């Protein structure tokens, strides 16, 4: 079946370093992906999205890379800050049904001062 | 803007009891969703609604019912709670059209004893 998942359950980085969080998917028909950030005790918060006609998209301190050949996407956070500590997960729709998204289990990012 | 508001924030039930979780959004969004989040797993879709008066099943609908009598509200009901329904429940909404970003509430933590 279709799936969207993340490679590592936890990632620890030093404050000021760059963070790279990875995600793999299995559905070749996926046209769209979203990255969410979830802080402890809160709901997921949108970070950035990307469509399959792009291989890179940049936001404020974040970049998402999409490699359709190996069905992999990554979220890069530049100059990681303590406020970036959270669980990050990717999500993709079931084919072209944007009412059914598959969510990865998440990578917990720990930022060390 | 309040965004997506969920009530209650916490609840403890005994097996067999019933309850209703309320989700309210003030963004005039057409689509609304109910998810559950369990440790080590991604968000899983329970039910969703594409408009007032309509509902549809998601990935894990058994044991839950929903209603969307008003556009701004989406109710999730548990008729006879079971320990397996202990989870954190999130409501989300999004607008129709090309933007596929779902906006989430802060969640309801439910324990069934």
HADDOCK unambig.tbl for C-alpha pairs under 7 A between the chains (distance, minus, plus):
assign (segid A and resid 42 and name CA) (segid B and resid 106 and name CA) 4.84 0.50 0.50
assign (segid A and resid 42 and name CA) (segid B and resid 107 and name CA) 6.79 0.50 0.50
assign (segid A and resid 43 and name CA) (segid B and resid 104 and name CA) 5.60 0.50 0.50
assign (segid A and resid 43 and name CA) (segid B and resid 105 and name CA) 5.52 0.50 0.50
assign (segid A and resid 43 and name CA) (segid B and resid 106 and name CA) 4.33 0.50 0.50
assign (segid A and resid 43 and name CA) (segid B and resid 107 and name CA) 5.98 0.50 0.50
assign (segid A and resid 44 and name CA) (segid B and resid 104 and name CA) 6.00 0.50 0.50
assign (segid A and resid 45 and name CA) (segid B and resid 104 and name CA) 6.93 0.50 0.50
assign (segid A and resid 98 and name CA) (segid B and resid 100 and name CA) 6.86 0.50 0.50
assign (segid A and resid 103 and name CA) (segid B and resid 42 and name CA) 5.01 0.50 0.50
assign (segid A and resid 103 and name CA) (segid B and resid 43 and name CA) 5.59 0.50 0.50
assign (segid A and resid 104 and name CA) (segid B and resid 42 and name CA) 4.91 0.50 0.50
assign (segid A and resid 105 and name CA) (segid B and resid 40 and name CA) 5.91 0.50 0.50
assign (segid A and resid 105 and name CA) (segid B and resid 41 and name CA) 4.60 0.50 0.50
assign (segid A and resid 105 and name CA) (segid B and resid 42 and name CA) 3.94 0.50 0.50
assign (segid A and resid 106 and name CA) (segid B and resid 42 and name CA) 6.92 0.50 0.50
